[in-house]
């Protein structure tokens, strides 16, 4: 068979399903027009009105901080070379860990950006224990996250200080633990393929578009979950869980893992869970940026499954302990 005949046969193959987006939009609008009566009655129900109020409030408050965090984290990943951190950190790992942890306070980035940045640090020669501390602290104590926490908890500045102290303590403890107990074969950073190629400007905007869509999806999911908890779940259930100090902490820590909300937005979800104590909500804020479902997948993809399987449970326990101790001190 000649090449010309092969191409002719390919053109003669029956076309598959070709989805016309305009047709889909027309069908959706038509369905909405035909079902406007039931939809109007559904939205006018008190439960739905309460759900929509909480959902819109969380999204509208959190979205500016999420976008700002994505812009800053993309600029950090694209325009700041990893060699800068290698020169800035002390050579001794025991000192490099707290310095790297504090670096997270001045180098903004959400957890979606901190994982590839930490991988780049390890590949650039930064000691793994310091990279671990930066990985955990950057999305939890950077200026955007702390500002969002202050806005979400007006009149409660202790929540900002508690989040900073507990998150930094957990990051440093995990860094020191990795220095003492970690093995080199557990940490195998892989190349980060997203955004490679092209000019720095193109890589920057490609990273921004990717992270806004990715993190925005988790924000919407978290806002929906928070609204559902407030509007659908019986208040007696929430009060029963919140009435026991240990159960409340574990419930919100587990919820932080499941919801996987971006750190720039999680404070607004936590502030809506008014049934729970400040210590329980602090556990939500400390655990979420350090370990959740999306982070586990990103860490496994960047550093290897062996790292993620060992790192996630230890981080969860250390983060919960740091939140409880800090909450007890500031109570």
URPE-V603044 format. One record per backbone hydrogen bond with DSSP energy under -1.0 kcal/mol. NH is the residue of the N-H (numbers start at 1). CO is the residue of the C=O. Records with the same first field share a line. If there is no record, write none. Layout:
NH = CO, CO
This chain:
6 = 2
7 = 3
8 = 4
9 = 5
10 = 6
11 = 7
12 = 8
24 = 20
25 = 21
26 = 22
27 = 23
28 = 24
29 = 25
30 = 26
31 = 27
32 = 28
33 = 29
34 = 30
35 = 31
36 = 33
39 = 35
40 = 36
41 = 37
42 = 38
43 = 39
44 = 40
45 = 42
49 = 45
50 = 46
51 = 47
52 = 48
53 = 49
54 = 50
55 = 51
56 = 52
57 = 53
58 = 54
59 = 55
60 = 56
61 = 57
62 = 58
63 = 59
66 = 62
67 = 63
68 = 64
69 = 65
70 = 66
71 = 67
72 = 68
73 = 69
74 = 70
75 = 71
76 = 72
77 = 73
78 = 74
79 = 75
80 = 76
84 = 81
86 = 82
87 = 83
88 = 84
89 = 85
96 = 92
97 = 93
99 = 95
100 = 96
101 = 97
102 = 98
103 = 99
105 = 102
106 = 103
113 = 110
114 = 110
115 = 111
117 = 113
118 = 114
119 = 115
120 = 116
121 = 117
122 = 118
123 = 119
124 = 120
125 = 122
126 = 121
131 = 127
132 = 128
133 = 129
134 = 130
135 = 131
136 = 132
137 = 133
138 = 134
140 = 137
141 = 137
146 = 142
147 = 143
148 = 144
149 = 145
150 = 146
151 = 147
152 = 148
153 = 149
156 = 153
159 = 156
161 = 157
162 = 158
163 = 159
164 = 160
165 = 161
166 = 162
167 = 163
168 = 164
169 = 165
170 = 166
171 = 167
172 = 168
173 = 169
174 = 170
175 = 171
176 = 172
177 = 173
178 = 174
179 = 175
180 = 176
181 = 177
182 = 178
186 = 183
187 = 184
188 = 303
190 = 302
196 = 193
203 = 199
204 = 200
205 = 201
206 = 202
207 = 203
208 = 204
209 = 205
210 = 206
211 = 207
212 = 208
213 = 209
214 = 210
215 = 211
216 = 212
217 = 213
218 = 214
219 = 215
220 = 216
221 = 217
222 = 218
223 = 219
224 = 220
225 = 221
226 = 222
227 = 223
228 = 224
229 = 225
230 = 226
231 = 227
232 = 228
233 = 228
238 = 234
239 = 235
240 = 236
241 = 237
242 = 238
243 = 239
248 = 244
249 = 245
250 = 246
251 = 247
252 = 248
253 = 249
254 = 250
255 = 251
256 = 252
257 = 253
258 = 254
259 = 255
260 = 256
265 = 262
266 = 262
270 = 266
271 = 267
273 = 270
274 = 272
276 = 273
281 = 277
282 = 278
283 = 279
284 = 280
285 = 281
286 = 282
287 = 283
288 = 284
290 = 287
291 = 287
293 = 257
296 = 292
297 = 293
298 = 294
299 = 295
300 = 296
301 = 297
302 = 298
303 = 299
304 = 300
308 = 304
309 = 305
310 = 306
311 = 307
312 = 308
314 = 310
315 = 311
316 = 312
317 = 313
318 = 314
319 = 315
320 = 316
321 = 317
322 = 318
323 = 319
324 = 320
325 = 321
326 = 322
327 = 323
328 = 324
329 = 325
330 = 326
